[in-house]
Amino acid sequence: MQKLKYIIIVLFFCFYAHAQKWEIGGGLGASNTRTDVSTFNFLNTRYAFQGFLRYNFDHAWVARLDAKYFSLYGSDKNNSTQIAAIRDYTFSDNGAQVTANMEYNFLDFRDLKRKVKFSPFLTAGIGACFFKVSNTALSAFSPCIPFGMGAKYMINKNWNIGALFETTKTFTDRIDGIDATFPEGMDPHIKSADLSTDDWYYFFGITISYTFYHIKCPDHHDKIMRQALPPNKREEN
């Protein structure tokens, strides 16, 4: 029983050390969209929020569970095509997204021995998104594939800041809500600029995160075990 207790103590130290691999954070940002109503246009920019949990496998590879809430907006007034001028349509959405992502740091980020405090990174993932078009009964649920790039900077041993730009492909053409607004039988070239394409949206955010950084798991467990023993037992071992 005594040996089992000492082994548990060692395992506890190791588990506690692995907590440095976990990172929690959030961000504020901006959203934009590309639908049949409008291409990417800064005048269509709206707000977005992000929350995430990272698991740092090592200094290069990172898994990220990500959740976003955002507003999307598009208007034919910000589109210079002839169809847009005739249609004169505007939409706004509330949307949410949950995705599982992988990140690749180009530099050995948070390598304290080498003092690497900054790294650009690439990211890609897969998940699901949901949209509710304002003033209509139309909603859309779709798989989505986000991908993009960003940068991270280590402020100190625990705190990090970063920036992230993501483009997200959806598998729906209903973000703009045109089908719910225009009557059946309308010329499809007016009702929608291109019925064959799916909608996309974009996110740019500034993030802050906290890394649970603790003591490292020792290379030699025997030392920890000897220190865990009562004084009168150390000589016996």
HELIX and SHEET records of a PDB file:
HELIX    1   1 GLN A    2  HIS A   18  1                                  17    
HELIX    2   2 ALA A   19  LYS A   21  5                                   3    
HELIX    3   3 PHE A   42  ASN A   44  5                                   3    
HELIX    4   4 ASP A   76  ASN A   78  5                                   3    
HELIX    5   5 GLN A   82  ARG A   87  1                                   6    
HELIX    6   6 ILE A  178  THR A  181  1                                   4    
HELIX    7   7 PRO A  188  LYS A  191  1                                   4    
HELIX    8   8 HIS A  221  ALA A  228  1                                   8    
HELIX    9   9 PRO A  231  ARG A  234  1                                   4    
SHEET    1   A 9 TRP A  22  ARG A  34  0                                        
SHEET    2   A 9 ARG A  46  ASN A  56 -1                                        
SHEET    3   A 9 TRP A  61  SER A  75 -1                                        
SHEET    4   A 9 THR A  90  ASN A 105 -1                                        
SHEET    5   A 9 PHE A 118  VAL A 133 -1                                        
SHEET    6   A 9 SER A 139  MET A 154 -1                                        
SHEET    7   A 9 TRP A 159  THR A 170 -1                                        
SHEET    8   A 9 TRP A 200  THR A 211 -1                                        
SHEET    9   A 9 TRP A  22  ARG A  34 -1                                        
END                                                                             
